[in-house]
């Protein structure tokens, strides 16, 4: 009987806590509504000089293409 009473007290405690949490969250949403930030104007992207990273990507792509071309000829 004591275990049943402890279980009921625990379940009621969790239920009260979760109900209170929901009420507090809904109150906060009403007090402080989410306002999206203003949209930033679109900026045109200017092509820049190739950087070291883009040159590295080009070199890797060329190496993979050369490897694939070489391995397809051997088959």
MOQUIMO-V948197 format. One record per residue. N is the residue number from 1. RES is the residue in three letters. PSI is psi in whole degrees, -180 to 180 (999 if undefined). OMEGA is omega as a letter, one per 30 degrees, with the letter a starting at -180 (999 if undefined). BURIAL is 1 if it has 16 or more other ideal C-beta (glycine too) atoms within 10 Angstrom, else 0. Layout:
# MOQUIMO-V948197
N:RES:PSI:OMEGA:BURIAL + N:RES:PSI:OMEGA:BURIAL
This chain:
# MOQUIMO-V948197
1:UNK:-37:a:0 + 2:UNK:-38:l:0 + 3:UNK:-40:l:0 + 4:UNK:-42:l:0 + 5:UNK:-42:l:0 + 6:UNK:-39:l:0 + 7:UNK:-45:a:0 + 8:UNK:-43:l:0 + 9:UNK:-42:l:0 + 10:UNK:-43:l:0 + 11:UNK:-40:l:0 + 12:UNK:-40:l:0 + 13:UNK:-44:l:0 + 14:UNK:-43:l:0 + 15:UNK:-45:l:0 + 16:UNK:-44:a:0 + 17:UNK:-46:a:0 + 18:UNK:-39:l:0 + 19:UNK:-45:l:0 + 20:UNK:-40:l:0 + 21:UNK:-44:l:0 + 22:UNK:-44:a:0 + 23:UNK:-43:l:0 + 24:UNK:-43:a:0 + 25:UNK:-42:l:0 + 26:UNK:-37:l:0 + 27:UNK:-43:l:0 + 28:UNK:-36:l:0 + 29:UNK:-38:l:0 + 30:UNK:-36:a:0 + 31:UNK:-38:a:0 + 32:UNK:79:a:0 + 33:UNK:150:l:0 + 34:UNK:123:l:0 + 35:UNK:118:a:0 + 36:UNK:147:l:0 + 37:UNK:151:l:0 + 38:UNK:145:a:0 + 39:UNK:136:l:0 + 40:UNK:142:l:0 + 41:UNK:144:a:0 + 42:UNK:135:l:0 + 43:UNK:139:l:0 + 44:UNK:140:a:0 + 45:UNK:122:l:0 + 46:UNK:129:l:0 + 47:UNK:132:a:0 + 48:UNK:172:l:0 + 49:UNK:147:a:0 + 50:UNK:132:l:0 + 51:UNK:178:a:0 + 52:UNK:-35:a:0 + 53:UNK:-43:a:0 + 54:UNK:-35:l:0 + 55:UNK:-38:l:0 + 56:UNK:-41:l:0 + 57:UNK:-42:l:0 + 58:UNK:-40:l:0 + 59:UNK:-42:l:0 + 60:UNK:-42:l:0 + 61:UNK:-42:l:0 + 62:UNK:-40:l:0 + 63:UNK:-42:l:0 + 64:UNK:-42:l:0 + 65:UNK:-42:l:0 + 66:UNK:-41:l:0 + 67:UNK:-45:a:0 + 68:UNK:-39:l:0 + 69:UNK:-39:l:0 + 70:UNK:-39:a:0 + 71:UNK:-27:l:0 + 72:UNK:-28:l:0 + 73:UNK:-36:a:0 + 74:UNK:-23:a:0 + 75:UNK:999:999:0
